[in-house]
Amino acid sequence: MTEFPGPPNADDPIRTALAHRIWTSRYRRHDADGRPEADVRASWRRVAHALASVEKRDQDATALRFNDLMSDFRFLPGGRVLAGASAASTAVLFNCFVGARPDGSLQGMLDSIDEAARITLAGGGVGIDFSGVPPHAAALETGADLRGGPLPLLPLWDALCAALSAGRFRHGAMMGTLRCDHPDLPAFLDARKGGVDLAQFTLSVLVDDAFMHAVRHASDWPLVFPTSEGDVGDSHLARSWPAFDGPRRACRRWGQVSAAGLWQRIAQCSFERSEPGLLFIDTIRRLNPLAYAEEIAAVNPCSEVPLPAHGACDLGSFNLTRFVHDPFTAQARFDREALLAGVADAVRLLDNVYELSAFPTPRHAEVARASRRIGLGITGLADTLVLLGLRYDSEPARRFAGDLMRELCIAAYRASVALAREKGAFPAFDGNAHVRGEFVARLPDDLRADIARHGLRNSHLLAIAPAGSISLLANGVSSGLEPLPALRLQRNVRLAPQTVETVAVESHALTCFRALFGANAPLPAAFVDVRQIAPEDQIRMQAVLQQHVDNAIAKTVTIPVDFPPQRHEALFRLAHSLGLKGCTTYRAVAAAGHVYAADDCRLPQACRRD
């Protein structure tokens, strides 16, 4: 197995000073007498015993399996679980949620902002779709309580989030979305102009297939909003807004634009400001295994989990670097059997979060427990590929990643079937409807038969999260599926509630290589960072993984400063055509407050070999 050189103790699984500081500041707990946990292994034992305590039998054996699963950073539960799970826990252990859609009424706005406040106080991020707020023109005409449209609401939510996050370690994060046919979309694209900060928000546009068709055919595009009027001659019915639990709603046309022109404006805003991202909402809904029982309202702030209103994220990641044998050699191999052997325990661990965790509101508990969705994923992919001698942008790398994700998906679904036989299927489960879903249809026939016969414990099983802080905790492995940002870089890290420090971070793979072969050994060809990987190849890697992920994937496509705008616009088309559920790009010159910057100084001297 690969080994981590460096401090603080030879016997400590934490092998970097930054990882130790992150554990101490974010995840280390104190007991009732004020004694701190001795090391990260004590944190793993705390989490393991807490999550095993909800089992009706074999609690001690389950705790041992959970502890073994997490040991050596092989499996990383979500940060809220690692920080908050304990025998006496009353904490919210879910990282993020989706809130209720605000509408044009005062009460609807107050209900939505109250929910967002409770989520923020619980340390969670929240996604909110503002498409239900009437456009400015409609509100003026109809006399709605909120007459400015969605735009004036964004600073209100942003200020609330900032105020409630002040002095807290976990700063609230918000995702704000708007439909591509909302009449106020042009103003939404300019939401940050005129000195409006919106520091807590990420903004995305919900793009449907009809809009993409109109863009391809250079058609006009109506801007519409649902109407309560019985007969609207100017209504646009070809794409009436869906209402899961009610009839299709006629929409009034409030304007018309060139689809291609609006598309170019969206792409230009993204090119200049790295925002908005695009969410391909029809792809999301079509591939939702639970489409028969819920309507997806929005996504969490990092976009890896599309959710109904009041839904919750329950995330965990396998650290792929810990399953590599004989790295940087011709005999390098990935221990797939060892990873798959841990899947059943990982699914059980994440499922048990639903019994141990508190919720921001009773409605969140009701909606989340109706589906019991989890997001089992991977992190450290880029480092793992380097350890195996595979270039991130190569076909062998994509084949490795896709095959691994397919096997992880199948194993997770089999584990959820077994849990359903033991504990019961999730309450909203309908066997006939579930096995007819487009995503579930990709599973092996025998597994689909077992799902129909025995049910599933969890409506969704897979997601690939950014896993930023927990990847740094795991001795700095690369985040999620992202390429290496650089071999060395300066990264902004929050190590205290009010303090962000810029720290030097070295690629985990580079640290391992220097420890094994010394400072002067030439680097293998697999050592490539994102600056050497075409954006199109980043999207292709995401696409091969997305085929086997029933939730979604958090990914930012990094583009060079001098990237041509026409090629940037084509990235969004490529993402849609390859079946991605969303696409966000990052151009360093355009994005303020970025997380890291490459450090081009010379490579470090030799690291100590353990």
Secondary structure, DSSP 8 states (H G I E B T S, - for coil): ------SS-TT-S--SHHHHHHIIIII--B-TTS-B-SSHHHHHHHHHHHHHTT-SS-HHHHHHHHHHHHGGGSEEE-HHHHHH--TT--SB--SEEE-----SSHHHHHHHHHHHHHHHHTT-EEEEE-TTS--HHHHHHHT-S--S-STTHHHHHHHHHHHHHTT-SS---EEEEEETT-TTHHHHHTTT-TT---TTEEEEEEE-HHHHHHHHTT-EEEEEEE---S--TTEEEEEEE--TTS--EEEEEEEEEEHHHHHHHHHHHHHHHS--EEEEHHHHHHT-TTTTT----EE-TTSS-EE-TT-B--EEEEEGGGGEESTTSTT-EE-HHHHHHTHHHHHHHHHHHHHH-B-SSHHHHHHHHHH---EEEEE-HHHHHHHHT--TTSHHHHHHHHHHHHHHHHHHHHHHHHHHHHH---TT--HHHHHTSTTGGGS-HHHHHHHHHH--S-S--B-B---HHHHHHTTS---TT---S-SEEEEEEEEETTEEEEEEEE-HHHHHHHHHH-TTS---TT---GGGS-HHHHHHHHHHHHTT-SS-B--EEEE-TT--HHHHHHHHHHHHHTT-SEEEEEETTT-TT-SEEE--S---------
